[in-house]
Amino acid sequence: MITTDQYYTKFEEPLKGALLALRTYILHTDPAIREGVRYKIPFFYYKEWRLAFLWVKKKNIILGIISDYRLCPDGSKKDGMRMITIDPNEDFEIEIISRELNKQIALYKEASIQS
């Protein structure tokens, strides 16, 4: 089983530095966020909810923001996702990343209050 550290260190710069910067940013967004490995890539959880993942596709980073299937009003058993493609050679669109992460965390906080 691969660890998150092993995942990040297998890449060369600039991918490695960009992934580590995104990891740090995501983990510092909220103290309830934790990291794990799922499908051999880093996944981030907000409490018991799936929040996001980082995946390298070709020479870009995909930040997937996950809307856990348990929030789907239609009873679907499939997670919803929004993908943000990040070029590791460019500055991050940190406002977009922050807005999307915080929007999903707010939904999870609301769902936790209602349950």
Backbone torsions as a table, in degrees:
resi	resn	phi	psi	omega
1	MET	NA	130.7	-179.8
2	ILE	-80.1	142.2	175.0
3	THR	-95.5	166.2	178.7
4	THR	-63.1	-40.2	179.0
5	ASP	-61.5	-41.1	177.6
6	GLN	-63.2	-37.8	179.3
7	TYR	-61.6	-49.5	-176.1
8	TYR	-67.1	-39.7	-173.9
9	THR	-77.0	-10.3	179.5
10	LYS	-76.7	-12.3	-178.2
11	PHE	-95.0	152.7	174.4
12	GLU	-88.8	164.7	173.1
13	GLU	-68.3	147.9	5.3
14	PRO	-87.6	-6.1	-179.0
15	LEU	-58.8	-45.9	-177.0
16	LYS	-58.5	-49.9	-179.7
17	GLY	-62.9	-40.3	179.7
18	ALA	-66.6	-42.9	178.1
19	LEU	-61.8	-44.3	-179.6
20	LEU	-66.1	-36.7	177.0
21	ALA	-65.4	-44.0	178.1
22	LEU	-63.9	-42.0	178.3
23	ARG	-57.1	-49.6	-179.6
24	THR	-60.6	-44.4	-179.0
25	TYR	-62.1	-47.0	-178.7
26	ILE	-61.6	-47.5	-177.9
27	LEU	-64.4	-26.8	179.5
28	HIS	-91.7	-0.4	179.1
29	THR	-66.8	-36.6	-179.2
30	ASP	-155.3	139.1	-178.9
31	PRO	-65.2	-16.4	-179.5
32	ALA	-85.6	-0.9	-179.3
33	ILE	-83.6	133.3	175.4
34	ARG	-129.5	164.7	-175.0
35	GLU	-118.6	146.6	175.4
36	GLY	-153.2	-176.3	178.1
37	VAL	-116.7	133.3	176.6
38	ARG	-144.7	135.0	-177.0
39	TYR	55.6	32.3	178.1
40	LYS	65.8	19.5	176.3
41	ILE	-132.6	159.4	179.1
42	PRO	-68.9	128.7	173.8
43	PHE	-117.2	148.0	178.4
44	PHE	-119.7	138.8	-177.3
45	TYR	-122.1	141.0	170.1
46	TYR	-106.7	107.7	-171.8
47	LYS	54.1	-120.5	-178.9
48	GLU	-92.9	0.0	-174.8
49	TRP	-93.5	141.5	171.7
50	ARG	-73.1	128.0	-175.2
51	LEU	-110.1	-50.2	-172.8
52	ALA	-162.1	167.8	173.0
53	PHE	-145.8	160.2	174.5
54	LEU	-118.8	131.6	-177.2
55	TRP	-141.6	137.8	177.4
56	VAL	-98.7	123.4	177.4
57	LYS	-125.8	116.4	-173.7
58	LYS	57.9	-117.4	-178.9
59	LYS	-113.2	17.6	179.3
60	ASN	-116.5	160.6	175.0
61	ILE	-104.8	133.8	174.4
62	ILE	-105.7	120.6	171.5
63	LEU	-100.9	112.5	178.5
64	GLY	-98.8	123.1	175.5
65	ILE	-97.7	123.1	-171.3
66	ILE	-103.8	133.8	169.8
67	SER	-104.9	104.9	-174.4
68	ASP	-54.3	137.5	-177.0
69	TYR	-57.9	-23.5	-179.3
70	ARG	-67.7	-12.8	176.8
71	LEU	-92.9	-8.1	-176.2
72	CYS	-69.6	123.4	-178.0
73	PRO	-69.6	-22.3	-176.9
74	ASP	-87.1	2.8	178.4
75	GLY	79.2	10.8	179.1
76	SER	-60.9	147.1	178.3
77	LYS	-102.1	25.9	-177.4
78	LYS	-122.5	132.2	177.3
79	ASP	-67.2	145.3	170.6
80	GLY	-90.2	153.8	-178.3
81	MET	-144.5	144.5	169.6
82	ARG	-121.1	130.8	-177.0
83	MET	-107.6	135.2	174.2
84	ILE	-118.4	118.8	178.2
85	THR	-90.3	128.8	-175.2
86	ILE	-122.2	124.9	174.3
87	ASP	-86.0	117.2	-176.6
88	PRO	-66.8	-11.5	178.6
89	ASN	-90.5	-3.7	-177.9
90	GLU	-115.6	163.6	173.5
91	ASP	-67.0	143.6	178.0
92	PHE	-71.0	148.0	170.7
93	GLU	-85.1	72.5	-171.8
94	ILE	-61.9	-30.0	178.3
95	GLU	-64.4	-41.4	179.6
96	ILE	-68.0	-45.5	179.7
97	ILE	-60.6	-46.8	179.8
98	SER	-61.8	-46.7	-179.5
99	ARG	-60.2	-45.8	-177.5
100	GLU	-67.4	-43.8	178.1
101	LEU	-62.7	-46.8	-177.8
102	ASN	-68.0	-33.2	176.3
103	LYS	-63.7	-43.2	-179.6
104	GLN	-69.5	-40.5	177.8
105	ILE	-61.4	-40.7	178.7
106	ALA	-61.2	-40.6	177.2
107	LEU	-63.0	-41.4	179.4
108	TYR	-67.5	-38.7	177.5
109	LYS	-63.1	-43.0	178.6
110	GLU	-63.3	-42.2	179.1
111	ALA	-64.6	-36.5	179.4
112	SER	-67.5	-36.0	178.9
113	ILE	-67.7	-39.9	-176.9
114	GLN	-74.7	-21.1	-177.8
115	SER	-92.3	NA	NA
